[in-house]
Structures are given as structure tokens and as C-alpha cells.
């Protein structure tokens, strides 16, 4: 017996079967593809290559800090188009990276030795280029600069800002031996009504790592890891950071014999943790709090700010650690690294054995050898679709993006004690040493020794609001600061 469906029912039934077939063939695989695509996008970032390269014109970065712009110091790269310095002799990136290694080598020596401070005598140092060196670090030319005011009436000077140095100093008249070329005029102590030399018997003189005496007062000396040095009188005067942030009787070095790779700056603003730094001297005024944002490229601007207003609501804090033998440096606990959302198989002892500091003056982050090896391996695997480029100086993992408008980069995140994860900006993952698409390198380097301190450099700090709160003993990070 043959069973026949009604014609109308049979037609509807066939349409239903056809619809189910279409869903099976097209919709379900599409949903699976979407899920795969979402998983891929969560572990990769697509970015226009040109956006990672600096331009020839200065652009102001968006600042998300609370408070008015008048409470912040403009922070710029000293060799970028935003710099107030107009010197013609900019160093190549090869020279910058070589000087960066000099700074790192000096930091490693300082922290590994952890020797107590020693006193030096400088009676003859003002007129001599051969001076005893007890403090300081390599300035290198990868530093960022801010403008500060010294004296009454105020005179403005462009100085490098450095969390790895304590003594603030500027070049002063008269230069009894040598003063390096600078954009600003030399500071003249005789033209400031609030200037005074620190006496040799003052306890402030004995706070210096290297001090001495002359008939006119206390002498200071700082030699940096790249061979640069500054010598002069330890003095006090009015420091003007912003119109609303003035520090009277600020103690600084009035340098009369200064030579080295200072890049046209007038001196240095020391933001280290020791007693002679600005942070320590102005502790009561600012509560031991300061923050900065390093811009994504050398053609954009960031900021340096002081006080609690320099923080934002979304800052994540990790414990700040100190070493009494090296009080200048700010230590923190790096505990893990992830690439593409996956934690790398690095034993915790790799990080705890070496330890980690954060430093505004080091350009490229240095990692323990085993940690860097794991990072490099994972990054190379994720970037295997791109053509390799020759290694350069510190970098052994480079790519040629010639012909690409957009590239896809795996995200890299650093994890710190306290559950703080810092997802690096793309400008903190790749470094363009040749300033072109033909060579882009993984912006990390490995230490030669597993016991050498890891250093979180300024490239990896780009675009973050980085907060130092000495009173609470924490260091904070919030993304999108500038």
C-alpha cells in the first residue's frame, strides 16, 4: 500500500528540510568560525604599521589625569619634534642602544655590589676632569625631558628626568673647567635673590654620596656609567615645577665642571628614592607621590605630575620594594609573562632570583636569560608568518614589514605581585631601530647572567600612568595615560 502525503504538506515539509540543510551547511560552521575568529582576535592585535612609527611633527597625547594641565610638567623625548632642544646632532639608534647597555651594566654593578656609601674629597675637583665617583648612573640619550624653573626670578631649564638618579643639578656660571653645550643659557647664581651655597658643616652636605669642601661651601660630584660627570657646589634655591607647585630651599647641584652625553639638556631632575632626591626633599608637600606617562612615540607628549592628584581611579598597585644598600632604585616583583594570553612556562625562581627594578632612564627592558628565551620563543612562533630581518645590537628577533599596511601582533603582558597585570601597549612590544618598516624588533633583551637584576625600561612603560606612592610603598599602573 502506498502512503501519500497531502500535496501542501509535502511541499512545506520539503521546505523545512531544505532550511535545516542550509542551517547545517552554512550557519553552524559560521558560528564555529566566529568563535575561532574571536579566540584569534583575543590573542592578537591588528595595527597599522605607520601608527607605530614617529612622525616629523609633534602631536599632543590625550591625558586622562585628573586636575588641570597647569599642575603637570610636559614630558617629551629630547630628540623628538616635541623637544624644546634644537641641537642638530642627534645620536643614531645604534648609539642610543649602546649607551642604554652602558646604563644597564652600571646598574647591575651597583646592585650586585650593594656596597655602603663612601665619602670622597673634592677639594681639587672643580678644576679637574679626574674626579672620584661614588654615585649616579648612565644618563644615556634615550631620556625624556621636562622643563623646570630655578631661582628668583625664575629661569626655565630643560632637564632629563630620571628615577635612577637622586641629585638634581644644572649647569652654572662660571664654568671653571668645562660646560657641555646646552640649549638654555647657563644659570647665574648671582642673578637669583634666593640662591645660597650649602655649608660644609650642614647635615645636607653629608647626605651626598660624594662630598667635599671648599672655602665657598659644600661640593658635590656625580659620575655616570657612560663616563659623563658633573661637579660643583651643592646649593639651595627656589624650584618651580608648575605655577602651583613651588619648592623653596630646594637642594641641588650647581655644576661648574660638566662633561658628557647630556644631549643639549641643562642637567637632570633626580627622582630616585634616596635623601637628596626631589621626591624625598618635597615629601611633606607631595606626600611622596608622583606619576608620569611616557608617550607612545618620540613625536608625541606625556607628563610628569606630583601629589595625590597625579593618580587615577583605575590604578592597579603592586608592592614597592627597597634595598637599603641601593636606596635610589625602586624594586618590584615580576612574577610571570604571557604572550597571546598564555602564560609562559617560566619557573617563579627565575624572577625571584634576579629581582626587578623599574627605571625611567633605561630604554629597553632586560629580563633574566631563561625568561627572555621563553618570551622570544613564544613571540617568534606567533610571528612566524612574517619575514625575518637582521638582528641589531640588543635585538635578536626582528621582522621586515615592508609592503604591509597592517600587521597582527600577539599581546604581551607582564604580571606583578598583588595580581597586577600590565598589558603592554603595542608601542611597548615592537621597537623600530631603523625608524622604518624594514626592521621592527621585539623590544626586550636578555641579561647575560641569571643573577643580574631585571629592569623594566621606559619602552615597556609607554602610555601607562605609572604612579609611585612612597608613603604606601606601592607602584601603580593604569593604561591609556597618554
C-alpha positions, -999 to +999 in steps of 0.1 A: +000+000+000+014+034-009+011+062+015+009+097+000+013+130+019-010+158+010+005+180-016+006+211+006+021+193+035+047+176+013+058+210-001+061+225+034+080+195+046+105+198+018+110+235+026+116+227+062+142+200+053+159+225+029+160+251+056+176+227+081+201+217+055+210+254+049+215+259+086+237+228+089+258+237+059+262+275+064+251+288+098+267+263+122+302+264+105+299+302+105+292+302+142+322+279+147+343+302+125+332+333+146+342+315+178+376+307+163+380+343+150+371+357+184+397+334+200+423+346+175+415+383+180+417+379+218+453+366+214+464+390+186+462+428+179+460+442+143+475+476+139+485+499+112+523+498+109+527+536+103+509+543+137+539+527+155+564+549+137+571+585+148+563+614+126+581+646+118+556+668+136+546+670+173+512+657+184+498+661+219+488+629+235+454+626+253+459+630+290+435+612+314+448+626+346+425+645+370+433+682+376+443+710+353+472+709+328+489+736+348+497+711+375+516+688+351+550+691+335+551+684+298+573+653+292+589+648+258+617+628+242+647+650+239+654+640+203+618+642+190+599+670+173+582+680+206+615+687+222+624+723+230+661+714+223+670+722+187+705+708+186+714+692+153+735+663+164+710+636+173+725+602+181+717+572+160+696+544+175+728+522+175+744+548+197+713+551+219+712+513+224+749+512+231+745+539+258+715+520+271+737+490+276+762+511+295+735+522+319+723+487+324+758+475+331+763+502+357+730+494+374+740+457+376+773+465+391+757+489+417+731+464+428+753+433+428+780+450+449+755+467+473+784+484+490+779+511+516+783+548+507+818+561+508+829+596+513+852+613+488+872+645+489+868+670+461+890+700+470+906+700+436+877+686+416+862+717+403+891+724+380+899+687+373+882+663+349+895+634+370+871+631+399+862+605+425+829+589+415+806+574+441+770+579+427+749+582+397+741+561+367+744+563+329+724+592+316+722+578+280+704+597+254+672+578+255+660+600+283+629+621+283+630+657+294+608+682+313+612+720+319+617+733+355+623+767+369+652+776+392+658+808+411+642+842+418+632+855+394+625+821+378+647+808+350+635+778+330+657+748+321+652+716+301+664+687+322+664+649+319+641+632+344+654+601+359+641+577+386+675+561+387+693+592+400+690+613+432+709+646+429+692+672+407+717+695+390+720+722+364+750+739+347+760+771+364+782+801+358+812+803+359+823+771+342+857+768+358+867+739+336+841+728+311+804+730+304+787+709+278+767+727+251+731+733+261+701+750+246+693+772+276+715+799+289+736+789+319+722+795+353+738+825+371+736+822+409+744+859+413+711+868+395+689+848+420+679+865+452+671+832+469+703+813+460+727+801+487+755+775+489+752+747+514+778+750+541+804+722+546+791+717+582+755+712+571+740+678+576+727+681+540+763+681+528+770+647+545+739+632+527+758+633+495+774+601+483+805+620+473+811+653+490+839+677+497+846+712+508+859+745+495+861+780+510+827+787+494+808+757+506+799+720+501+809+704+469+792+675+451+803+651+424+784+626+403+800+604+376+776+584+354+781+549+340+789+562+304+817+584+317+798+616+319+802+636+351+792+668+369+810+686+397+801+718+415+786+734+446+758+718+465+733+747+468+697+757+476+672+778+457+636+780+448+624+752+425+593+759+404+577+728+389+544+744+379+528+777+389+510+759+418+539+736+428+569+756+442+595+741+464+615+767+484+651+760+496+654+731+472+689+715+474+706+708+440+739+707+423+752+739+407+776+723+382+807+742+372+825+713+356+803+691+335+811+669+305+794+640+288+764+628+267+738+652+280+722+659+246+718+697+250+699+695+283+708+718+312+711+690+337+690+664+354+659+661+377+666+633+402+635+612+412+653+583+430+645+571+464+675+585+484+675+615+507+689+640+482+662+634+455+633+657+448+609+630+460+625+629+494+630+667+498+594+675+489+579+646+507+557+668+530+544+688+501+535+660+477+531+631+502+557+610+485+536+606+454+545+613+418+535+599+384+544+601+348+533+589+314+558+582+287+542+588+252+538+561+226+563+576+201+590+603+203+567+626+183+540+628+210+539+642+245+535+628+280+535+643+315+552+643+349+530+651+379+533+653+417+509+647+446+478+627+450+461+644+421+486+625+398+466+593+404+435+580+386+407+557+398+417+527+378+453+523+390+463+488+400+491+487+426+519+463+433+542+464+463+572+487+461+603+471+475+636+487+486+672+478+492+688+498+520+722+493+502+709+508+470+681+532+481+680+551+448+662+523+429+626+512+431+621+474+432+590+454+424+582+417+419+578+405+384+562+370+387+551+360+352+549+369+315+522+360+290+522+360+252+489+358+233+470+353+265+490+323+275+514+323+305+549+313+296+564+282+313+589+302+334+596+289+369+590+316+396+625+312+408+638+327+376+623+361+386+628+359+423+665+350+420+673+381+399+648+406+413+633+435+392+636+473+393+616+499+373+637+526+357+627+556+336+661+560+321+667+525+308+652+523+273+648+485+267+635+461+294+661+435+304+650+400+315+667+370+331+681+347+303+656+319+308+626+344+309+638+362+278+644+328+260+608+317+267+594+351+256+614+351+224+604+316+215+566+322+220+568+355+202+586+340+172+560+312+170+532+337+169+550+359+143+562+330+120+542+343+091+563+375+087+597+378+071+626+380+094+650+410+094+687+411+105+695+413+142+707+447+155+726+455+187+705+443+216+678+427+194+679+392+180+642+389+170+634+414+142+609+415+112+606+432+079+571+446+074+579+462+040+547+462+019+524+457+049+497+483+058+486+463+088+503+437+109+490+413+136+509+412+168+504+389+198+497+408+230+524+407+257+516+411+294+538+414+325+524+401+357+535+416+391+529+407+427+495+416+440+476+403+410+486+433+388+487+425+350+502+451+328+491+445+292+517+463+271+508+489+246+518+478+211+544+506+211+560+487+241+562+454+222+580+464+190+610+488+186+619+503+153+657+509+155+659+520+118+627+541+120+613+522+090+591+493+083+620+472+072+632+465+107+610+460+137+623+442+167+609+425+198+616+453+224+632+432+250+667+419+257+681+392+279+707+396+307+739+376+304+737+364+340+707+348+357+716+367+389+716+401+372+686+423+381+657+426+356+649+461+346+615+474+334+626+500+309+607+531+296+597+515+262+575+490+281+561+518+303+548+537+272+512+551+275+507+540+311+501+563+340+529+550+363+523+560+399+550+559+427+535+562+462+563+561+486+541+566+517+521+535+509+551+516+494+533+508+462+538+513+424+507+516+403+498+512+366+468+523+347+465+520+309+458+549+285+475+576+305+487+595+274 
